[in-house]
């Protein structure tokens, strides 16, 4: 059966196409009896409005684009959930894409969103500054930076103080008696990795040493490989590892368990993001908690502020404070009184 068109609804209800449009989009302009006739026709014909066609007429639709670095990372899943909750409350939808931290892929997603006439875009930037973002904003599609660099003033942004997060971890490990700490992280081109390392280095007291073990990415598999390499090293083994995210820490925990080593006695572990799996691990994982869903919700609010205020809008930068959640993977009392040498 052919899909019903707005003309079919108008014919069945005995009104004009414009009246049907008003009932669907501006019901306050239509008398109640007429609204009831039109809605009855909509139900009878099982009419579904064509939002894509309407967006072409009015210049924007009720969708928000969201581009994250890695959709497979639970951190970004939670951010997207927060954005969707905020959008749902306003009758909007969120279209999610993953750049895989590739600028070229990011540009393709942004171009697609612009062609779809989205209301605006929430973007976790890949790599360095992308001039395509500036061009898109000039053409009328606002962009809010999500989990972006500190100090950005040309855009609204929502982020967490990752420098502070790195500092919290090292201060905790030093307080537990650790002097040899390894930072396990991905590419330094990733802003979050860079800031977390900077915070960790800034918190080192005299006599403590922070080695850096880079990884190709920020996955569980990369964490397993990092643990193998660290344990096989001929250098003095670190007594603690600070991982740039929880996936790396969970991978390291898997490999340490496979090699029958104890966490935290043989190696203390701290992750970052405090995803759901962190507290549910075989050894509950200490981690830096970020307000993941709140990041997504506030980003949507900033975007809609910019849309509503137009030229009068003044960009805002919102920075959240991270919180260290200490669990068994790094607590001295779990080590039955043993302190690292």
Secondary structure, DSSP 8 states (H G I E B T S, - for coil): -----HHHHHHHHTS-HHHHHHHHH-GGGS-HHHHHHHHHHHHHHT----HHHHHHHHS--SEEEEEES-TTSHHHHHHHHHHHHHHHTTT-EEEEEE-TT-HHHHHHHHHHHHHTT-SEEEE---SS--HHHHHHHHTT-EEEEES--TT--SSEEEEE-HHHHHHHHHHHHHHTT--EEEEEES-TTSHHHHHHHHHHHHT--TT-EEEEEE-SSSSHHHHHHHHHHHHH-SS---SEEEESSHHHHHHHHHHHHHTT--TTTT-EEEEEE--HHHHHSSS--EEEE--HHHHHHHHHHHHHHHHHHGGG----EEEE--EEE--GGG-GGGGTT----
